[in-house]
Protein backbone atom coordinates (compact mmCIF):
# COMPACT_ATOMS: atom_id res chain seq x y z
CA UNK A 1 0.00 0.00 0.00
CA UNK A 2 -2.98 7.89 2.92
CA UNK A 3 -6.60 7.51 3.95
CA UNK A 4 -8.38 9.13 6.84
CA UNK A 5 -12.10 8.28 7.06
CA UNK A 6 -14.46 11.22 6.54
CA UNK A 7 -15.17 12.86 9.88
CA UNK A 8 -17.14 15.81 11.18
CA UNK A 9 -15.98 17.25 14.50
CA UNK A 10 -17.88 19.86 16.50
CA UNK A 11 -15.46 22.68 17.29
CA UNK A 12 -17.49 25.11 19.33
CA UNK A 13 -20.02 27.86 19.31
CA UNK A 14 -19.81 31.56 18.69
CA UNK A 15 -21.66 33.54 21.32
CA UNK A 16 -22.55 37.18 21.72
CA UNK A 17 -19.52 37.34 24.02
CA UNK A 18 -17.32 36.04 21.23
CA UNK A 19 -18.73 38.34 18.61
CA UNK A 20 -19.47 41.39 20.66
CA UNK A 21 -21.87 42.32 15.35
CA UNK B 1 -32.69 9.49 -4.28
CA UNK B 2 -33.12 13.17 -3.46
CA UNK B 3 -30.15 15.47 -3.80
CA UNK B 4 -28.73 17.25 -0.80
CA UNK B 5 -27.96 20.89 -0.09
CA UNK B 6 -26.24 22.71 2.70
CA UNK B 7 -28.77 24.20 5.10
CA UNK B 8 -29.54 27.78 4.07
CA UNK B 9 -28.02 29.11 7.30
CA UNK B 10 -24.79 27.15 6.88
CA UNK B 11 -21.61 28.53 5.34
CA UNK B 12 -18.57 26.48 4.37
CA UNK B 13 -14.99 27.70 4.13
CA UNK B 14 -12.38 25.29 2.81
CA UNK B 15 -9.06 25.27 4.67
CA UNK B 16 -5.74 23.45 4.41
CA UNK B 17 -7.17 20.85 6.80
CA UNK B 18 -10.50 20.34 5.06
CA UNK B 19 -13.30 22.80 5.76
CA UNK B 20 -15.06 24.68 8.52
CA UNK B 21 -18.85 24.69 8.52
CA UNK B 22 -20.62 27.48 10.37
CA UNK B 23 -24.31 27.50 11.25
CA UNK B 24 -24.91 31.23 11.26
CA UNK B 25 -28.18 31.06 13.18
CA UNK B 26 -27.00 28.88 16.08
CA UNK B 27 -23.37 30.03 16.02
CA UNK B 28 -22.14 26.44 16.11
CA UNK B 29 -19.27 25.41 13.89
CA UNK B 30 -17.59 22.17 12.85
CA UNK B 31 -14.39 20.92 11.25
CA UNK B 32 -14.73 18.53 8.32
CA UNK B 33 -11.58 16.64 7.32
CA UNK B 34 -10.35 16.45 3.68
CA UNK B 35 -12.05 13.16 2.83
CA UNK B 36 -15.21 14.55 4.40
CA UNK B 37 -14.98 17.57 2.12
CA UNK B 38 -14.50 15.24 -0.85
CA UNK B 39 -17.68 13.36 0.07
CA UNK B 40 -19.67 16.51 0.84
CA UNK B 41 -18.72 18.15 -2.45
CA UNK B 42 -19.71 15.00 -4.34
CA UNK B 43 -23.12 15.02 -2.64
CA UNK B 44 -23.62 18.74 -3.26
CA UNK B 45 -22.78 18.11 -6.92
CA UNK B 46 -25.73 15.72 -7.06
CA UNK B 47 -24.04 12.36 -6.62
CA UNK B 48 -25.77 9.73 -4.50
CA UNK B 49 -24.23 8.34 -1.31
CA UNK B 50 -23.26 5.23 -3.26
CA UNK B 51 -21.65 7.21 -6.09
CA UNK B 52 -19.72 9.34 -3.59
CA UNK B 53 -18.54 6.16 -1.86
CA UNK B 54 -17.45 4.61 -5.14
CA UNK B 55 -15.43 7.74 -5.97
CA UNK B 56 -13.89 7.73 -2.50
CA UNK B 57 -13.03 4.03 -2.87
CA UNK B 58 -11.41 4.62 -6.27
CA UNK B 59 -9.43 7.60 -5.02
CA UNK B 60 -8.03 5.77 -2.00
CA UNK B 61 -8.16 2.18 -3.27
CA UNK B 62 -10.63 1.19 -0.57
CA UNK B 63 -12.95 -1.75 -0.31
CA UNK B 64 -16.30 -0.60 -1.70
CA UNK B 65 -18.27 -1.74 1.35
CA UNK B 66 -15.89 0.04 3.71
CA UNK B 67 -16.17 3.25 1.69
CA UNK B 68 -19.97 3.05 1.78
CA UNK B 69 -19.93 2.58 5.55
CA UNK B 70 -17.63 5.59 5.93
CA UNK B 71 -19.82 7.74 3.68
CA UNK B 72 -23.00 6.68 5.47
CA UNK B 73 -21.42 7.59 8.80
CA UNK B 74 -20.33 11.10 7.79
CA UNK B 75 -23.64 11.79 6.03
CA UNK B 76 -25.43 10.79 9.24
CA UNK B 77 -23.19 13.18 11.17
CA UNK B 78 -23.91 16.02 8.74
CA UNK B 79 -27.65 15.37 8.93
CA UNK B 80 -27.65 15.08 12.72
CA UNK B 81 -25.92 18.46 12.93
CA UNK B 82 -28.59 19.92 10.61
CA UNK B 83 -25.91 20.96 8.14
CA UNK B 84 -27.34 18.97 5.22
CA UNK B 85 -30.94 19.05 4.07
CA UNK B 86 -32.88 17.43 1.26
CA UNK B 87 -33.02 19.68 -1.79
CA UNK B 88 -36.54 20.79 -2.63
Backbone of each chain as nested JSON, in Angstrom:
{
  "chains": [
    {"id": "A", "residues": [
      {"number": 1, "name": "UNK", "atoms": {"N": [0.819, -1.219, 0.0], "CA": [0.0, 0.0, 0.0], "C": [0.847, 1.261, 0.0]}},
      {"number": 2, "name": "UNK", "atoms": {"N": [-2.577, 8.226, 1.564], "CA": [-2.985, 7.888, 2.922], "C": [-4.455, 8.236, 3.121]}},
      {"number": 3, "name": "UNK", "atoms": {"N": [-5.156, 7.37, 3.824], "CA": [-6.604, 7.513, 3.949], "C": [-7.006, 7.776, 5.382]}},
      {"number": 4, "name": "UNK", "atoms": {"N": [-7.774, 8.829, 5.552], "CA": [-8.384, 9.13, 6.841], "C": [-9.892, 9.141, 6.603]}},
      {"number": 5, "name": "UNK", "atoms": {"N": [-10.654, 8.327, 7.307], "CA": [-12.097, 8.276, 7.062], "C": [-12.742, 9.651, 7.223]}},
      {"number": 6, "name": "UNK", "atoms": {"N": [-13.768, 9.938, 6.416], "CA": [-14.464, 11.216, 6.537], "C": [-14.971, 11.414, 7.959]}},
      {"number": 7, "name": "UNK", "atoms": {"N": [-14.756, 12.611, 8.496], "CA": [-15.17, 12.858, 9.878], "C": [-15.582, 14.306, 10.063]}},
      {"number": 8, "name": "UNK", "atoms": {"N": [-16.66, 14.486, 10.811], "CA": [-17.142, 15.813, 11.181], "C": [-16.948, 15.967, 12.683]}},
      {"number": 9, "name": "UNK", "atoms": {"N": [-16.266, 17.035, 13.081], "CA": [-15.983, 17.25, 14.499], "C": [-16.539, 18.604, 14.922]}},
      {"number": 10, "name": "UNK", "atoms": {"N": [-17.371, 18.599, 15.963], "CA": [-17.878, 19.864, 16.497], "C": [-16.731, 20.618, 17.145]}},
      {"number": 11, "name": "UNK", "atoms": {"N": [-16.577, 21.884, 16.773], "CA": [-15.461, 22.68, 17.291], "C": [-15.91, 23.557, 18.444]}},
      {"number": 12, "name": "UNK", "atoms": {"N": [-17.046, 24.209, 18.27], "CA": [-17.485, 25.106, 19.327], "C": [-18.664, 25.94, 18.882]}},
      {"number": 13, "name": "UNK", "atoms": {"N": [-18.841, 27.029, 19.558], "CA": [-20.017, 27.857, 19.311], "C": [-19.646, 29.318, 19.514]}},
      {"number": 14, "name": "UNK", "atoms": {"N": [-19.966, 30.124, 18.519], "CA": [-19.814, 31.561, 18.686], "C": [-20.943, 32.063, 19.563]}},
      {"number": 15, "name": "UNK", "atoms": {"N": [-20.628, 32.947, 20.475], "CA": [-21.66, 33.539, 21.316], "C": [-21.615, 35.045, 21.151]}},
      {"number": 16, "name": "UNK", "atoms": {"N": [-22.575, 35.712, 21.751], "CA": [-22.546, 37.179, 21.721], "C": [-21.256, 37.679, 22.364]}},
      {"number": 17, "name": "UNK", "atoms": {"N": [-20.77, 36.942, 23.375], "CA": [-19.524, 37.341, 24.02], "C": [-18.363, 37.264, 23.037]}},
      {"number": 18, "name": "UNK", "atoms": {"N": [-18.392, 36.202, 22.208], "CA": [-17.321, 36.035, 21.234], "C": [-17.365, 37.134, 20.191]}},
      {"number": 19, "name": "UNK", "atoms": {"N": [-18.574, 37.415, 19.726], "CA": [-18.727, 38.337, 18.608], "C": [-18.747, 39.787, 19.053]}},
      {"number": 20, "name": "UNK", "atoms": {"N": [-19.219, 40.01, 20.248], "CA": [-19.469, 41.385, 20.655], "C": [-20.883, 41.743, 20.26]}},
      {"number": 21, "name": "UNK", "atoms": {"N": [-22.641, 42.677, 16.523], "CA": [-21.866, 42.325, 15.347], "C": [-22.577, 41.231, 14.571]}}
    ]},
    {"id": "B", "residues": [
      {"number": 1, "name": "UNK", "atoms": {"N": [-33.63, 8.864, -5.221], "CA": [-32.695, 9.486, -4.278], "C": [-32.737, 10.995, -4.454]}},
      {"number": 2, "name": "UNK", "atoms": {"N": [-33.083, 11.725, -3.379], "CA": [-33.121, 13.174, -3.46], "C": [-31.712, 13.725, -3.301]}},
      {"number": 3, "name": "UNK", "atoms": {"N": [-31.459, 14.858, -3.967], "CA": [-30.146, 15.467, -3.804], "C": [-30.12, 16.267, -2.508]}},
      {"number": 4, "name": "UNK", "atoms": {"N": [-28.918, 16.588, -2.085], "CA": [-28.725, 17.252, -0.799], "C": [-28.133, 18.64, -0.992]}},
      {"number": 5, "name": "UNK", "atoms": {"N": [-28.516, 19.535, -0.116], "CA": [-27.956, 20.887, -0.095], "C": [-27.464, 21.195, 1.305]}},
      {"number": 6, "name": "UNK", "atoms": {"N": [-26.549, 22.165, 1.39], "CA": [-26.243, 22.715, 2.701], "C": [-27.471, 23.462, 3.198]}},
      {"number": 7, "name": "UNK", "atoms": {"N": [-27.703, 23.411, 4.503], "CA": [-28.77, 24.203, 5.097], "C": [-28.555, 25.67, 4.736]}},
      {"number": 8, "name": "UNK", "atoms": {"N": [-29.65, 26.386, 4.532], "CA": [-29.543, 27.776, 4.066], "C": [-28.781, 28.676, 5.038]}},
      {"number": 9, "name": "UNK", "atoms": {"N": [-28.729, 28.299, 6.315], "CA": [-28.023, 29.115, 7.301], "C": [-26.576, 28.672, 7.504]}},
      {"number": 10, "name": "UNK", "atoms": {"N": [-26.129, 27.704, 6.691], "CA": [-24.785, 27.147, 6.876], "C": [-23.835, 27.668, 5.803]}},
      {"number": 11, "name": "UNK", "atoms": {"N": [-22.662, 28.095, 6.248], "CA": [-21.608, 28.527, 5.336], "C": [-20.422, 27.591, 5.475]}},
      {"number": 12, "name": "UNK", "atoms": {"N": [-19.732, 27.357, 4.361], "CA": [-18.57, 26.477, 4.374], "C": [-17.358, 27.231, 3.857]}},
      {"number": 13, "name": "UNK", "atoms": {"N": [-16.254, 27.111, 4.57], "CA": [-14.99, 27.699, 4.127], "C": [-13.95, 26.589, 4.102]}},
      {"number": 14, "name": "UNK", "atoms": {"N": [-13.396, 26.33, 2.911], "CA": [-12.378, 25.286, 2.81], "C": [-11.057, 25.807, 3.36]}},
      {"number": 15, "name": "UNK", "atoms": {"N": [-10.339, 24.928, 4.049], "CA": [-9.064, 25.275, 4.666], "C": [-8.019, 24.246, 4.244]}},
      {"number": 16, "name": "UNK", "atoms": {"N": [-6.794, 24.423, 4.715], "CA": [-5.744, 23.446, 4.412], "C": [-6.062, 22.091, 5.021]}},
      {"number": 17, "name": "UNK", "atoms": {"N": [-6.868, 22.086, 6.08], "CA": [-7.173, 20.848, 6.8], "C": [-8.552, 20.304, 6.479]}},
      {"number": 18, "name": "UNK", "atoms": {"N": [-9.166, 20.786, 5.407], "CA": [-10.504, 20.336, 5.062], "C": [-11.425, 21.524, 4.906]}},
      {"number": 19, "name": "UNK", "atoms": {"N": [-12.376, 21.669, 5.83], "CA": [-13.295, 22.8, 5.761], "C": [-13.885, 23.064, 7.139]}},
      {"number": 20, "name": "UNK", "atoms": {"N": [-14.312, 24.304, 7.322], "CA": [-15.06, 24.68, 8.516], "C": [-16.477, 24.991, 8.078]}},
      {"number": 21, "name": "UNK", "atoms": {"N": [-17.442, 24.449, 8.807], "CA": [-18.854, 24.687, 8.522], "C": [-19.444, 25.484, 9.676]}},
      {"number": 22, "name": "UNK", "atoms": {"N": [-20.054, 26.602, 9.352], "CA": [-20.62, 27.484, 10.374], "C": [-22.121, 27.588, 10.188]}},
      {"number": 23, "name": "UNK", "atoms": {"N": [-22.863, 27.276, 11.262], "CA": [-24.308, 27.5, 11.251], "C": [-24.533, 28.905, 11.792]}},
      {"number": 24, "name": "UNK", "atoms": {"N": [-24.888, 29.813, 10.897], "CA": [-24.905, 31.225, 11.264], "C": [-26.036, 31.574, 12.22]}},
      {"number": 25, "name": "UNK", "atoms": {"N": [-27.072, 30.742, 12.284], "CA": [-28.181, 31.06, 13.185], "C": [-27.88, 30.594, 14.611]}},
      {"number": 26, "name": "UNK", "atoms": {"N": [-27.282, 29.408, 14.736], "CA": [-26.997, 28.884, 16.076], "C": [-25.614, 29.294, 16.567]}},
      {"number": 27, "name": "UNK", "atoms": {"N": [-24.726, 29.673, 15.639], "CA": [-23.368, 30.028, 16.025], "C": [-22.449, 28.829, 16.17]}},
      {"number": 28, "name": "UNK", "atoms": {"N": [-22.98, 27.631, 15.971], "CA": [-22.143, 26.439, 16.107], "C": [-21.299, 26.241, 14.856]}},
      {"number": 29, "name": "UNK", "atoms": {"N": [-20.098, 25.686, 15.057], "CA": [-19.266, 25.406, 13.892], "C": [-18.513, 24.1, 14.055]}},
      {"number": 30, "name": "UNK", "atoms": {"N": [-18.164, 23.513, 12.916], "CA": [-17.593, 22.171, 12.845], "C": [-16.392, 22.158, 11.91]}},
      {"number": 31, "name": "UNK", "atoms": {"N": [-15.511, 21.189, 12.147], "CA": [-14.393, 20.924, 11.25], "C": [-14.693, 19.642, 10.483]}},
      {"number": 32, "name": "UNK", "atoms": {"N": [-14.547, 19.709, 9.166], "CA": [-14.725, 18.526, 8.32], "C": [-13.369, 18.212, 7.697]}},
      {"number": 33, "name": "UNK", "atoms": {"N": [-12.914, 16.968, 7.823], "CA": [-11.581, 16.64, 7.315], "C": [-11.591, 16.518, 5.784]}},
      {"number": 34, "name": "UNK", "atoms": {"N": [-10.407, 16.409, 5.156], "CA": [-10.346, 16.455, 3.685], "C": [-11.19, 15.395, 2.981]}},
      {"number": 35, "name": "UNK", "atoms": {"N": [-11.209, 14.167, 3.491], "CA": [-12.048, 13.164, 2.83], "C": [-13.528, 13.48, 3.045]}},
      {"number": 36, "name": "UNK", "atoms": {"N": [-13.837, 14.107, 4.172], "CA": [-15.21, 14.547, 4.404], "C": [-15.622, 15.617, 3.409]}},
      {"number": 37, "name": "UNK", "atoms": {"N": [-14.699, 16.524, 3.116], "CA": [-14.978, 17.571, 2.122], "C": [-15.182, 16.94, 0.747]}},
      {"number": 38, "name": "UNK", "atoms": {"N": [-14.363, 15.942, 0.433], "CA": [-14.498, 15.24, -0.853], "C": [-15.901, 14.641, -0.981]}},
      {"number": 39, "name": "UNK", "atoms": {"N": [-16.352, 13.983, 0.079], "CA": [-17.678, 13.359, 0.065], "C": [-18.772, 14.424, -0.006]}},
      {"number": 40, "name": "UNK", "atoms": {"N": [-18.646, 15.46, 0.813], "CA": [-19.674, 16.507, 0.838], "C": [-19.795, 17.184, -0.527]}},
      {"number": 41, "name": "UNK", "atoms": {"N": [-18.668, 17.493, -1.147], "CA": [-18.721, 18.149, -2.455], "C": [-19.36, 17.239, -3.506]}},
      {"number": 42, "name": "UNK", "atoms": {"N": [-19.086, 15.94, -3.409], "CA": [-19.711, 14.998, -4.345], "C": [-21.225, 15.004, -4.164]}},
      {"number": 43, "name": "UNK", "atoms": {"N": [-21.674, 15.009, -2.913], "CA": [-23.117, 15.016, -2.64], "C": [-23.757, 16.323, -3.102]}},
      {"number": 44, "name": "UNK", "atoms": {"N": [-23.071, 17.437, -2.861], "CA": [-23.618, 18.738, -3.261], "C": [-23.645, 18.874, -4.776]}},
      {"number": 45, "name": "UNK", "atoms": {"N": [-22.777, 18.1, -5.459], "CA": [-22.776, 18.106, -6.925], "C": [-23.851, 17.184, -7.492]}},
      {"number": 46, "name": "UNK", "atoms": {"N": [-24.604, 16.525, -6.596], "CA": [-25.728, 15.723, -7.063], "C": [-25.487, 14.23, -7.085]}},
      {"number": 47, "name": "UNK", "atoms": {"N": [-24.288, 13.784, -6.66], "CA": [-24.042, 12.355, -6.621], "C": [-24.788, 11.725, -5.444]}},
      {"number": 48, "name": "UNK", "atoms": {"N": [-25.138, 10.456, -5.59], "CA": [-25.766, 9.727, -4.495], "C": [-24.701, 9.319, -3.481]}},
      {"number": 49, "name": "UNK", "atoms": {"N": [-25.16, 8.858, -2.318], "CA": [-24.228, 8.345, -1.312], "C": [-23.344, 7.25, -1.919]}},
      {"number": 50, "name": "UNK", "atoms": {"N": [-23.985, 6.359, -2.695], "CA": [-23.256, 5.23, -3.264], "C": [-22.215, 5.7, -4.276]}},
      {"number": 51, "name": "UNK", "atoms": {"N": [-22.598, 6.685, -5.099], "CA": [-21.647, 7.207, -6.088], "C": [-20.477, 7.899, -5.398]}},
      {"number": 52, "name": "UNK", "atoms": {"N": [-20.785, 8.66, -4.346], "CA": [-19.719, 9.336, -3.595], "C": [-18.78, 8.301, -2.977]}},
      {"number": 53, "name": "UNK", "atoms": {"N": [-19.359, 7.216, -2.465], "CA": [-18.543, 6.158, -1.858], "C": [-17.671, 5.477, -2.905]}},
      {"number": 54, "name": "UNK", "atoms": {"N": [-18.232, 5.246, -4.079], "CA": [-17.449, 4.61, -5.143], "C": [-16.273, 5.501, -5.552]}},
      {"number": 55, "name": "UNK", "atoms": {"N": [-16.517, 6.813, -5.614], "CA": [-15.433, 7.736, -5.973], "C": [-14.37, 7.773, -4.874]}},
      {"number": 56, "name": "UNK", "atoms": {"N": [-14.83, 7.743, -3.631], "CA": [-13.894, 7.726, -2.497], "C": [-13.062, 6.443, -2.531]}},
      {"number": 57, "name": "UNK", "atoms": {"N": [-13.722, 5.322, -2.816], "CA": [-13.026, 4.035, -2.873], "C": [-11.984, 4.028, -3.988]}},
      {"number": 58, "name": "UNK", "atoms": {"N": [-12.347, 4.586, -5.139], "CA": [-11.411, 4.619, -6.265], "C": [-10.218, 5.516, -5.955]}},
      {"number": 59, "name": "UNK", "atoms": {"N": [-10.495, 6.635, -5.314], "CA": [-9.432, 7.604, -5.015], "C": [-8.42, 7.045, -4.024]}},
      {"number": 60, "name": "UNK", "atoms": {"N": [-8.915, 6.261, -3.06], "CA": [-8.031, 5.772, -1.996], "C": [-7.831, 4.266, -2.035]}},
      {"number": 61, "name": "UNK", "atoms": {"N": [-8.296, 3.626, -3.117], "CA": [-8.165, 2.179, -3.27], "C": [-8.719, 1.447, -2.05]}},
      {"number": 62, "name": "UNK", "atoms": {"N": [-9.963, 1.792, -1.723], "CA": [-10.632, 1.19, -0.573], "C": [-11.559, 0.084, -1.026]}},
      {"number": 63, "name": "UNK", "atoms": {"N": [-11.877, -0.793, -0.1], "CA": [-12.947, -1.746, -0.308], "C": [-14.259, -0.973, -0.435]}},
      {"number": 64, "name": "UNK", "atoms": {"N": [-15.068, -1.344, -1.414], "CA": [-16.296, -0.604, -1.698], "C": [-17.238, -0.564, -0.494]}},
      {"number": 65, "name": "UNK", "atoms": {"N": [-17.376, -1.696, 0.187], "CA": [-18.273, -1.739, 1.347], "C": [-17.776, -0.827, 2.465]}},
      {"number": 66, "name": "UNK", "atoms": {"N": [-16.463, -0.815, 2.66], "CA": [-15.889, 0.038, 3.709], "C": [-16.125, 1.509, 3.376]}},
      {"number": 67, "name": "UNK", "atoms": {"N": [-15.955, 1.861, 2.106], "CA": [-16.174, 3.251, 1.689], "C": [-17.628, 3.645, 1.904]}},
      {"number": 68, "name": "UNK", "atoms": {"N": [-18.54, 2.736, 1.603], "CA": [-19.966, 3.051, 1.785], "C": [-20.314, 3.224, 3.252]}},
      {"number": 69, "name": "UNK", "atoms": {"N": [-19.701, 2.412, 4.102], "CA": [-19.934, 2.584, 5.545], "C": [-19.412, 3.942, 6.011]}},
      {"number": 70, "name": "UNK", "atoms": {"N": [-18.224, 4.314, 5.526], "CA": [-17.634, 5.594, 5.934], "C": [-18.491, 6.769, 5.459]}},
      {"number": 71, "name": "UNK", "atoms": {"N": [-18.99, 6.665, 4.225], "CA": [-19.824, 7.744, 3.683], "C": [-21.139, 7.831, 4.457]}},
      {"number": 72, "name": "UNK", "atoms": {"N": [-21.745, 6.684, 4.722], "CA": [-23.003, 6.682, 5.474], "C": [-22.82, 7.34, 6.838]}},
      {"number": 73, "name": "UNK", "atoms": {"N": [-21.678, 7.053, 7.458], "CA": [-21.417, 7.594, 8.797], "C": [-21.291, 9.114, 8.766]}},
      {"number": 74, "name": "UNK", "atoms": {"N": [-20.525, 9.646, 7.804], "CA": [-20.332, 11.1, 7.788], "C": [-21.604, 11.81, 7.331]}},
      {"number": 75, "name": "UNK", "atoms": {"N": [-22.371, 11.187, 6.446], "CA": [-23.643, 11.789, 6.033], "C": [-24.594, 11.845, 7.229]}},
      {"number": 76, "name": "UNK", "atoms": {"N": [-24.599, 10.788, 8.028], "CA": [-25.434, 10.789, 9.236], "C": [-24.999, 11.896, 10.193]}},
      {"number": 77, "name": "UNK", "atoms": {"N": [-23.687, 12.102, 10.301], "CA": [-23.187, 13.178, 11.168], "C": [-23.635, 14.543, 10.648]}},
      {"number": 78, "name": "UNK", "atoms": {"N": [-23.535, 14.737, 9.337], "CA": [-23.915, 16.02, 8.737], "C": [-25.41, 16.282, 8.891]}},
      {"number": 79, "name": "UNK", "atoms": {"N": [-26.2, 15.217, 8.758], "CA": [-27.651, 15.371, 8.929], "C": [-27.992, 15.65, 10.39]}},
      {"number": 80, "name": "UNK", "atoms": {"N": [-27.355, 14.92, 11.293], "CA": [-27.646, 15.084, 12.719], "C": [-27.317, 16.496, 13.188]}},
      {"number": 81, "name": "UNK", "atoms": {"N": [-26.307, 17.094, 12.566], "CA": [-25.915, 18.456, 12.93], "C": [-26.755, 19.502, 12.197]}},
      {"number": 82, "name": "UNK", "atoms": {"N": [-27.711, 19.031, 11.387], "CA": [-28.589, 19.925, 10.614], "C": [-27.79, 20.8, 9.653]}},
      {"number": 83, "name": "UNK", "atoms": {"N": [-26.714, 20.23, 9.124], "CA": [-25.914, 20.96, 8.137], "C": [-26.361, 20.63, 6.722]}},
      {"number": 84, "name": "UNK", "atoms": {"N": [-26.869, 19.42, 6.531], "CA": [-27.344, 18.968, 5.222], "C": [-28.851, 18.804, 5.255]}},
      {"number": 85, "name": "UNK", "atoms": {"N": [-29.495, 19.237, 4.189], "CA": [-30.939, 19.047, 4.074], "C": [-31.263, 18.514, 2.686]}},
      {"number": 86, "name": "UNK", "atoms": {"N": [-32.426, 17.896, 2.565], "CA": [-32.881, 17.428, 1.262], "C": [-33.184, 18.633, 0.389]}},
      {"number": 87, "name": "UNK", "atoms": {"N": [-32.715, 18.593, -0.858], "CA": [-33.018, 19.681, -1.786], "C": [-34.486, 19.612, -2.168]}},
      {"number": 88, "name": "UNK", "atoms": {"N": [-35.128, 20.766, -2.221], "CA": [-36.538, 20.794, -2.63], "C": [-36.644, 20.835, -4.141]}}
    ]}
  ]
}
